[in-house]
Amino acid sequence: MASPRFSRGFSLVEIMVGVVISIVATIAIFQTFAVSERQKRTVTGASDAQINGAIALYMMERDIRMAGWGMEGSIFANCNTIYAYNGGAGTATDNALAPVVITDGGTAGPDAIALQYYDDPANRNFRFATTTLRETMPQSSSILKVSSIYGCANIDVNGDGVVNNQDIPRAIVQQGGNCTLMDITNVNSSALTMQHNPGEGDNPSASYQNANAWPAYSQGATLQCFAKNYRKTYSVLAEQLRLENRPSTGAIQTADIAPEIVDLQAQYGVAAAGSQQVTAWVDATGSWASPMTAANIRRIKAVRVAIVARSAQYEKPTTGSTCDATSAAVAAAWSDWATFNTGTYPADWQCYRYRVFEAVIPLRNVIWANS
């Protein structure tokens, strides 16, 4: 039989020492786990920012490269004064034909980029054509008597597979530096005439045209048909990259396409008149603010874009200190050319990490059309 002296078990002191050691070991394990988990979340968040920024830049780059699609040849290159109504916002120097327009956010927030195509890029059924006037117009609102109606009649403008009276193309008439944008309301194939009835579509009334000295074009003026303008606008709202589609017909479509995008900055790449080589990068301010003159629009050959993507991981500061995941000095070095106003970001912006994406995007349709 064992001696009672050797069967007493652990004393209270020994048990307490063991509990303390276990607690210390558990705390150390959890602290190590917390650090490891924080690092994992930081890496994962940075990866998400990388993916979001890359997707946002890819979509913007693809659409910006296509800006101006559908305006064949160099007819727009000869436009010095543009007459366009656009539902009442008529002016001789508006952006009715501008392939790309940057709206400068200034100190209030991010920039926005609006793109224009002269047909829905998804519509492959439209045929473009250029013709001339065979007779002089007696007045700006008169019927257009043309040499050919090919490419302006029996066209599925809406891309719905059916040709009907809803398929109304647009046309631009150019002569002597003047260009008029109009909706074609009827095409007479046998008489070789095109109507652009005043007050229909985006055509102003005859009285408006007369009061604003809209031109009547002479024999030999150039006319080109195309589908109704299709517009896309990229902007940043509530830390989301937003895309607004304005199709030629139907409702405006808006979608948030990339989360955790906090800033967007853009500049025009401009060339000297008559050149294709970009020699300067300018903000959309001053003479480059909207609306721009037709001469300035023609000088825009590229756009450069900078996007700031944010990690979704909120890095909480230690008690009594401020967030330092991203410092103001780091933010100031994000780009060599873009100015990011972090004062417009959420108050806790320094509690996140960021990735910046930049690209120089040539407007290939503009370059090809004016080469």
C-alpha positions as CSV (number, residue, x, y, z in Angstrom):
1,M,0.0,0.0,0.0
2,A,1.3,3.4,-0.9
3,S,2.2,5.7,1.8
4,P,-0.3,8.5,2.5
5,R,2.6,11.0,2.1
6,F,2.8,10.1,-1.6
7,S,-0.9,10.2,-2.4
8,R,-1.9,13.7,-1.4
9,G,-2.2,15.0,-5.1
10,F,-1.5,18.6,-6.1
11,S,-1.5,21.4,-3.6
12,L,-3.6,24.5,-4.2
13,V,-0.4,26.5,-4.8
14,E,0.7,24.1,-7.5
15,I,-2.7,24.2,-9.2
16,M,-2.7,28.0,-9.2
17,V,0.7,28.1,-10.7
18,G,-0.4,25.8,-13.4
19,V,-3.5,27.9,-14.1
20,V,-1.4,31.0,-14.3
21,I,1.1,29.4,-16.7
22,S,-1.9,28.2,-18.9
23,I,-3.4,31.6,-19.0
24,V,-0.1,33.3,-20.0
25,A,0.4,30.7,-22.7
26,T,-3.2,31.2,-24.0
27,I,-2.7,34.9,-24.1
28,A,0.5,34.6,-26.0
29,I,-1.1,32.2,-28.5
30,F,-4.1,34.5,-29.0
31,Q,-1.9,37.6,-29.4
32,T,0.2,35.7,-32.0
33,F,-3.0,34.6,-33.7
34,A,-4.4,38.2,-33.7
35,V,-1.2,39.6,-35.3
36,S,-1.3,36.8,-37.9
37,E,-4.9,37.4,-38.6
38,R,-4.5,41.1,-38.9
39,Q,-1.6,40.6,-41.3
40,K,-3.7,38.1,-43.3
41,R,-6.6,40.6,-43.5
42,T,-4.2,43.3,-44.6
43,V,-2.8,41.2,-47.4
44,T,-6.3,40.1,-48.4
45,G,-7.6,43.6,-48.4
46,A,-4.7,44.8,-50.5
47,S,-5.4,42.0,-52.9
48,D,-9.0,43.0,-53.2
49,A,-8.0,46.6,-53.8
50,Q,-5.6,45.4,-56.5
51,I,-8.4,43.5,-58.2
52,N,-11.0,46.2,-57.9
53,G,-8.6,48.8,-59.3
54,A,-7.5,46.6,-62.1
55,I,-11.1,45.9,-63.2
56,A,-12.1,49.5,-63.0
57,L,-9.1,50.7,-65.0
58,Y,-9.6,47.9,-67.6
59,M,-13.2,48.8,-68.2
60,M,-12.5,52.5,-68.5
61,E,-9.5,52.0,-70.8
62,R,-11.5,49.8,-73.1
63,D,-14.4,52.3,-73.4
64,I,-12.1,55.4,-73.7
65,R,-10.2,53.8,-76.5
66,M,-13.5,53.4,-78.4
67,A,-14.6,57.0,-77.9
68,G,-15.7,58.5,-81.1
69,W,-16.6,55.2,-82.7
70,G,-18.9,55.5,-85.7
71,M,-17.9,58.9,-87.1
72,E,-16.0,57.7,-90.2
73,G,-13.6,59.7,-92.2
74,S,-12.6,63.2,-91.3
75,I,-15.9,65.1,-91.6
76,F,-15.7,66.3,-88.0
77,A,-12.1,67.5,-88.5
78,N,-13.6,70.3,-90.7
79,C,-16.1,71.5,-88.1
80,N,-15.2,74.9,-86.6
81,T,-18.7,75.8,-85.4
82,I,-21.2,73.1,-84.3
83,Y,-24.9,73.7,-84.3
84,A,-26.7,71.2,-82.1
85,Y,-30.0,71.5,-80.1
86,N,-30.0,68.5,-77.8
87,G,-33.5,69.1,-76.4
88,G,-33.1,72.8,-75.9
89,A,-29.5,73.2,-74.8
90,G,-28.5,74.5,-78.2
91,T,-25.2,76.4,-78.6
92,A,-22.7,76.9,-81.3
93,T,-19.8,75.8,-79.1
94,D,-21.2,72.8,-77.1
95,N,-19.8,69.3,-76.8
96,A,-22.4,67.6,-79.1
97,L,-19.7,65.9,-81.1
98,A,-17.0,65.6,-78.5
99,P,-15.8,62.0,-78.2
100,V,-14.6,62.5,-74.6
101,V,-15.4,65.2,-72.0
102,I,-13.8,65.4,-68.6
103,T,-15.6,67.1,-65.8
104,D,-13.1,68.5,-63.3
105,G,-13.9,67.7,-59.7
106,G,-11.7,70.5,-58.5
107,T,-11.4,70.6,-54.7
108,A,-14.9,69.1,-54.3
109,G,-14.1,65.6,-55.3
110,P,-13.2,63.2,-58.1
111,D,-13.3,63.9,-61.8
112,A,-15.9,62.3,-64.2
113,I,-15.3,61.1,-67.7
114,A,-18.1,61.2,-70.3
115,L,-17.6,59.2,-73.6
116,Q,-19.6,59.4,-76.8
117,Y,-20.1,57.0,-79.6
118,Y,-22.0,57.7,-82.8
119,D,-23.8,54.4,-82.4
120,D,-24.2,51.7,-79.7
121,P,-20.9,49.7,-80.0
122,A,-23.0,46.6,-79.5
123,N,-25.1,47.3,-82.6
124,R,-23.5,45.8,-85.6
125,N,-26.5,46.3,-88.0
126,F,-25.9,50.0,-88.8
127,R,-24.3,51.1,-92.0
128,F,-22.6,54.5,-92.2
129,A,-22.6,56.5,-95.4
130,T,-21.4,59.9,-96.6
131,T,-23.1,61.8,-99.4
132,T,-23.5,65.4,-100.7
133,L,-26.3,67.8,-101.2
134,R,-27.4,68.0,-104.9
135,E,-29.4,71.2,-104.3
136,T,-28.9,74.3,-102.1
137,M,-31.2,74.5,-99.1
138,P,-33.4,77.6,-99.2
139,Q,-33.5,77.7,-95.4
140,S,-31.9,75.8,-92.5
141,S,-35.1,73.8,-91.8
142,S,-35.7,72.7,-95.4
143,I,-35.6,69.2,-96.8
144,L,-32.2,67.8,-97.7
145,K,-31.9,66.8,-101.3
146,V,-29.0,64.4,-101.5
147,S,-27.1,62.5,-104.2
148,S,-27.6,59.1,-102.4
149,I,-29.6,57.8,-99.5
150,Y,-27.4,54.6,-99.0
151,G,-26.7,54.1,-95.4
152,C,-29.5,56.4,-94.3
153,A,-32.6,54.4,-95.1
154,N,-34.0,50.9,-94.1
155,I,-31.5,50.6,-91.2
156,D,-32.0,48.9,-87.9
157,V,-30.7,51.8,-85.8
158,N,-32.0,50.4,-82.5
159,G,-30.5,47.0,-83.1
160,D,-33.7,45.2,-82.2
161,G,-33.9,43.2,-85.5
162,V,-36.8,45.2,-86.8
163,V,-36.8,48.2,-89.2
164,N,-39.6,50.6,-88.4
165,N,-40.4,54.2,-87.9
166,Q,-38.5,54.2,-84.6
167,D,-35.3,53.6,-86.5
168,I,-34.4,57.3,-87.1
169,P,-30.7,57.9,-87.8
170,R,-28.9,61.1,-87.1
171,A,-26.9,63.1,-89.6
172,I,-24.3,65.8,-89.6
173,V,-24.1,68.3,-92.5
174,Q,-20.8,70.1,-93.0
175,Q,-19.6,72.9,-95.2
176,G,-17.2,75.8,-94.8
177,G,-16.4,75.1,-91.2
178,N,-20.0,74.9,-90.1
179,C,-21.6,71.6,-88.9
180,T,-25.2,71.0,-88.0
181,L,-26.3,67.9,-86.1
182,M,-29.9,66.8,-86.9
183,D,-32.3,63.9,-86.6
184,I,-33.5,62.5,-89.9
185,T,-37.3,62.0,-89.5
186,N,-38.0,60.6,-93.0
187,V,-36.1,59.3,-96.0
188,N,-37.7,59.2,-99.5
189,S,-35.7,56.7,-101.5
190,S,-37.2,57.5,-104.9
191,A,-36.9,61.3,-104.5
192,L,-33.5,61.1,-102.8
193,T,-34.6,63.4,-100.0
194,M,-34.2,63.4,-96.3
195,Q,-36.5,65.3,-93.9
196,H,-35.4,66.7,-90.5
197,N,-38.7,68.0,-89.4
198,P,-38.4,71.0,-87.0
199,G,-39.5,70.2,-83.4
200,E,-39.1,66.4,-83.8
201,G,-36.4,64.5,-81.9
202,D,-33.5,66.8,-81.2
203,N,-34.4,69.2,-84.1
204,P,-35.2,72.7,-82.9
205,S,-38.1,74.7,-84.2
206,A,-37.8,76.7,-87.4
207,S,-38.1,79.9,-85.4
208,Y,-35.3,78.8,-83.1
209,Q,-33.0,78.1,-86.1
210,N,-33.8,81.5,-87.6
211,A,-33.4,83.3,-84.4
212,N,-30.0,81.7,-83.8
213,A,-28.7,82.0,-87.4
214,W,-28.5,78.3,-88.1
215,P,-26.9,77.8,-91.6
216,A,-28.6,76.6,-94.8
217,Y,-26.1,74.6,-96.7
218,S,-25.3,74.9,-100.4
219,Q,-25.0,72.3,-103.1
220,G,-22.0,70.1,-102.6
221,A,-22.2,70.2,-98.7
222,T,-21.2,66.9,-97.1
223,L,-23.7,64.8,-95.2
224,Q,-23.0,61.7,-93.1
225,C,-25.6,59.5,-91.4
226,F,-25.0,57.6,-88.1
227,A,-27.1,56.1,-85.4
228,K,-28.2,58.2,-82.4
229,N,-25.5,59.2,-80.0
230,Y,-24.6,56.6,-77.3
231,R,-23.0,57.9,-74.2
232,K,-21.2,56.5,-71.2
233,T,-20.1,58.3,-68.1
234,Y,-17.7,57.1,-65.4
235,S,-17.7,58.8,-62.0
236,V,-17.0,58.0,-58.3
237,L,-19.9,58.1,-55.8
238,A,-19.8,56.8,-52.2
239,E,-16.6,54.9,-52.8
240,Q,-18.0,53.1,-55.8
241,L,-17.0,53.5,-59.5
242,R,-20.3,54.2,-61.3
243,L,-21.1,53.7,-64.9
244,E,-24.0,55.5,-66.5
245,N,-25.1,54.3,-69.9
246,R,-27.3,56.6,-72.1
247,P,-28.4,54.4,-75.0
248,S,-29.9,56.0,-78.1
249,T,-33.3,54.9,-77.0
250,G,-34.8,53.7,-73.7
251,A,-34.0,54.5,-70.1
252,I,-30.7,55.5,-68.7
253,Q,-28.9,52.6,-67.1
254,T,-26.7,53.1,-64.0
255,A,-24.6,50.5,-62.3
256,D,-21.8,50.4,-59.6
257,I,-19.1,48.3,-61.3
258,A,-16.2,48.4,-58.8
259,P,-16.3,48.8,-55.0
260,E,-13.8,50.7,-52.8
261,I,-12.8,53.2,-55.5
262,V,-12.3,56.5,-53.8
263,D,-10.9,58.8,-56.4
264,L,-10.6,59.4,-60.1
265,Q,-8.4,62.0,-61.8
266,A,-8.0,62.6,-65.5
267,Q,-6.3,64.9,-68.0
268,Y,-6.5,65.6,-71.7
269,G,-3.5,64.8,-73.9
270,V,-3.5,67.6,-76.5
271,A,-1.6,68.0,-79.7
272,A,-0.9,71.1,-81.8
273,A,-3.5,72.0,-84.4
274,G,-3.2,69.6,-87.3
275,S,-0.9,67.2,-85.4
276,Q,-1.4,63.8,-84.0
277,Q,1.4,63.9,-81.4
278,V,0.5,64.8,-77.8
279,T,2.7,67.6,-76.5
280,A,0.9,68.6,-73.3
281,W,-1.3,67.3,-70.6
282,V,-4.0,69.6,-69.3
283,D,-6.7,69.6,-66.6
284,A,-10.3,70.1,-67.7
285,T,-10.2,73.7,-66.5
286,G,-10.1,77.2,-68.1
287,S,-10.3,76.9,-71.9
288,W,-10.4,73.1,-71.5
289,A,-13.4,73.1,-69.3
290,S,-16.8,72.0,-70.7
291,P,-18.1,73.3,-73.0
292,M,-15.0,73.4,-75.3
293,T,-14.6,74.9,-78.7
294,A,-14.6,72.6,-81.7
295,A,-10.9,73.5,-82.3
296,N,-9.9,72.4,-78.8
297,I,-12.0,69.2,-79.1
298,R,-10.1,68.2,-82.3
299,R,-6.7,68.7,-80.5
300,I,-7.6,66.0,-77.8
301,K,-5.8,62.8,-78.8
302,A,-5.5,60.9,-75.6
303,V,-6.6,60.8,-71.9
304,R,-4.6,59.8,-68.9
305,V,-6.4,58.4,-65.9
306,A,-5.4,57.8,-62.2
307,I,-7.7,55.7,-60.0
308,V,-7.3,55.2,-56.2
309,A,-8.6,51.9,-54.9
310,R,-9.0,51.3,-51.2
311,S,-8.5,48.2,-49.2
312,A,-11.7,47.0,-47.5
313,Q,-9.7,46.2,-44.3
314,Y,-10.2,48.9,-41.6
315,E,-7.0,49.0,-39.6
316,K,-8.0,50.1,-36.1
317,P,-5.5,52.3,-34.3
318,T,-4.2,51.5,-30.8
319,T,-6.0,53.2,-27.9
320,G,-5.3,56.9,-27.7
321,S,-3.6,57.1,-31.1
322,T,-4.7,58.1,-34.6
323,C,-4.8,55.9,-37.7
324,D,-1.5,55.5,-39.5
325,A,-2.1,52.8,-42.1
326,T,-1.6,55.5,-44.7
327,S,0.1,58.8,-44.0
328,A,-0.5,62.2,-45.7
329,A,3.1,62.0,-47.0
330,V,2.4,58.6,-48.6
331,A,-0.7,60.0,-50.2
332,A,1.1,63.0,-51.6
333,A,3.5,60.6,-53.5
334,W,0.7,58.5,-55.1
335,S,1.2,60.1,-58.5
336,D,3.6,62.3,-60.3
337,W,0.9,64.3,-62.1
338,A,-2.5,63.7,-60.5
339,T,-3.5,65.7,-57.4
340,F,-5.7,63.8,-54.9
341,N,-7.5,65.9,-52.4
342,T,-7.7,63.6,-49.4
343,G,-9.7,66.3,-47.6
344,T,-12.7,65.1,-49.5
345,Y,-12.2,61.4,-48.4
346,P,-14.0,60.0,-45.3
347,A,-12.6,61.3,-42.0
348,D,-11.0,57.9,-41.2
349,W,-9.3,57.6,-44.6
350,Q,-5.9,57.0,-43.0
351,C,-7.2,53.8,-41.4
352,Y,-7.1,52.1,-44.8
353,R,-4.4,51.1,-47.3
354,Y,-4.6,52.1,-51.0
355,R,-3.5,51.2,-54.5
356,V,-3.1,53.7,-57.3
357,F,-3.6,52.7,-61.0
358,E,-2.6,54.9,-63.9
359,A,-2.9,54.6,-67.7
360,V,-2.3,56.7,-70.8
361,I,-5.1,55.9,-73.2
362,P,-5.0,57.0,-76.9
363,L,-8.3,57.9,-78.6
364,R,-7.7,55.6,-81.5
365,N,-10.9,56.5,-83.4
366,V,-10.1,60.2,-83.2
367,I,-6.5,59.6,-84.4
368,W,-7.6,57.4,-87.3
369,A,-10.4,59.7,-88.4
370,N,-8.0,62.6,-88.6
371,S,-4.9,60.9,-89.9
